[in-house]
Amino acid sequence: MTFCLGIKTKNGLVGLSDTRITSGSETTTSKKVFTVNKRKHTFFIMTSGLRSVRDKAITYFSEVIDRKDDSFTKLYQAVNEFGNQVKIVAKEDKTFLEEAGFNFNLFSIIGGQLEEDSEPKLYLLYPQGNWIEIRSGTPFVIIGNTGFGNPVLKRSLHYNDSLEYALKCAFLAFDATRISANDVDFPIDTVILRNDEYFIKEKRFEQKELEHISTFWNNRLKNAIAELPSEALSRAFEDLDLVPREG
């Protein structure tokens, strides 16, 4: 499993992914973010699913980028082309993978801004090659292990938030997933793209750099629970002696 998250705000895009790869009882570390930075032409791809499928699709797409990247003027065009490469890999490998008991499950988050895009765009690409655009109504998307990070984002994140705030939410969503799932872990990779900058800033963080944030958050949660205005809940403890006992 994996954890990859993309966030769209009025100020730009934030992306975060873990790097853990699990194969049977073995775990390794591998980058799950592919980036392109050119003049007025920048985007990233984050993926979840079988590593062999991901690596093959990215390799095929990299060759397309070398040949015809300048022909893409809007991000959806690059998304369409990556979808084509995913379809090619599916045609080549899907049947054999399914016969061996594996799912062809390559989901991708693609974000960026090309020359004719009015603002940075964010897309979710499905294994079948079709996609949806992530917009302001629900300004984030998670692929891989999706359940544990959703509550943090749904309670806290809005389209009008700053990129700095969005990155904090992204980390807390990852941290909630990390402590709940043993197949998601540090290091993490982050990508930041501000409106009209056309340059993605990448950074890798080790656990020792950020564990103080996890500790701070855990302590704040404990204190917040203790301070909840829970007078109504206290009625659950009333009249305990009046409950009939069997025998």
N, C-alpha and C positions, 0 to 999 in steps of 0.2 A: 504494500500500500504506500501511499505518499500523501503529502499535503502541499498543494499549490493554491495560491490565492491571488486574485487580481481585484483591484479596487479602482473605480473611476470617481473622481471628484471634479468640481468646477475648476480646479487648479491644475489637474493633470492625473497621472496614473501612479499607483503603487502596486508592486508585485512582491510576493514572498513565497519561497519554497523551501522545503527541507531537502536533505541530500541523502537520506538513508535508502539503501537498496537492500531488500530482504529476499534471499533465495534459500528456501528450506530453512535450515537452522543457521545459515551464515548471513552476516550483515556486512555491507560495504558502504562506501560513500561515493556518490557520483553527482555531478552537476546536472540539474534538470532544467536549466534556463539557457536558451540559445538567443543571442542578440545580434542585431545588425545596426551599426551606427555610421551613417553617411550624411553628407550635406543635405539638409531638409528631407531626410529619409531615415527613419529609425523605428525599429520595432523589436519586440521580444516574443519568444514562444516558450511556454512552460507546459510540461506534459506529465500525465500520469498513465500508468498501464505497464505492459510488459516492456522491459528495457530493450529487448532485441527489436521489437516493433518500433519503439521510439527512435533508436539509433539508426535504423534503416530509413525511416521516413525523413529524419533530419539530414542524413547523408544525401538522399535523393534531392531533397529541397535545396541543400547547399549548392549542389551542382546547377540547379535551376537559377539560383541567386547569382552564381558566377557568370552565367550566360545572359540572363535577361532581367536582372534586378532593376535596371534603370527604366524598364518599360512599365513598372508599377508606379502609379502616381497617387493612388488611394489605397489605404490599408486593406480594404475588402478584397482587392485584386490579389494581394499577396496571400490573404487568407484562403481565397479560392484555389490558388496554386498549391498551397500546402495541403489543402483538402484533396486535391488531385493526386498528390504523392501518397497520401494516406490510403486512397483508393487503390493505387497501384500495389502498395505493400499488401493490402487486404487480398487483392486478386492473387498475388504470389504466395501468400503464407497463411491466410485465414483458415482454409480447409485443413491444412496439415496441423496447425496449432490446435484447432478444435478436436481433431482426431486424437491428439495427444492429451486432451483434457484441459487445454488452456483457452481463455477467452481473448478474443481480439477486442481490446478495451482501451484503445488509445484516445483519451480525452485531452484537449489542448486549450490553453488560455493564450490568446494572441492579443497583444496591445502595442500601440505605437501611433505615430503620426507621420504621414507622407506629405509630399509637397502640396497636393490639392485637397488634403483633409483640413477642414476648418478648425478642428480641435483633435486632441488625441482620442483614439477609438479603442474599444475593448470588446473582444469577441470570445465566445465559447464555441469551439469546434468539436463536433461529435465524431465517433469512430466511423460513421457512415459518410463523412465528408461534408455534411451540412452544418450550418452554424446559426447562432443567434447573436445579436449585439447586446451588450450590457449597457443599460442606460441609467438615468438619474433615479428612476423609481425604486429600483433595487440595485444599488451601485456597486455590487461585488459579486464574485463568483468563486467557488471553491471546487477543485477537482481532487479525486483521491478519497481521503478520509474526511468526509464533509460534515458529519453530525455534530462533533464536539465544538467546533469553532463558530457555528452558526449563531448560537444564542448571544455571544459577545457582540457580534457584528449587528445583528438585528436590533439589539437593545441600544447600541451606542453610536453606530455609524450613520452619517447622512451625507448626501451629495455635496452640500455646502461646506463641509469640514475642510480644514487645511490638510495638506499632505503630511505634515508632521503628526497631526492627530490621527490621520488614517493609518500611518505606519505604526503608531502605538496600538491601535485596534488590531492591526494585522498581526503584530507580535503576540498580543494576548489571545487571539484566536488560535495561533500556532501553539502557544503554551498550553492552552486548554486541551488541545489535541494531543500534544506530546505526553502529558501526564495521564492521559486516558487510553492511549494506544501505544503498544510497544514497537510498532513498525514506523513511527514518525519520530525524528530526533534531529538534534544539531549535527553538524553546522547548518546554518540557514543562509540562503542567498536572497538579497533584496535588490529590487530594481526601482528606480524613481525616474519619472519623465514629467517635466513641467511643460505646461502649454507653450507651444511654439519654440521650444529650445532645441528640438531635434537631436537630442543626445541623452541616451539612457545612462544613468549612473548606477553601476553595480557595486555591491559590497557583500563580503562574506563575514559572518559573525560566528565565533565559537561560543560554546556554552558559558565559559568562564567570563566572557565579556558582558553577558546579559543576565546571569543568574541572580544578580541583585534586584533586577526588575521583577523577576518571578517571586522572590522573597517579599518584596514590597507589596506586590499585588495580593499574595496570599494573606499577609497580615492585615491589609485593608479589608479584605473580604471577611475575615474572622471578626474584626471589630464592627463592621457594618451589620453582620448578622446579630451580634450581641446588642447592637443599638436599634434594632428594628422596632418600630412602634407596633408592638404585637399584643396589645391588650385584648383584642378580640380573640386571639388564639389562646389566651390564658384560660378561657372558659372550658377548654378541653380537659383541664385538670380539676374542675370543680366536681363536688359530690362523688368522689371516687368511692367512698365507703358505702354509698347507696346502691352500687351496682350489685345485682344478685350473683351469688356464687353457687356453682353447681355442687351438689353433694351436701 
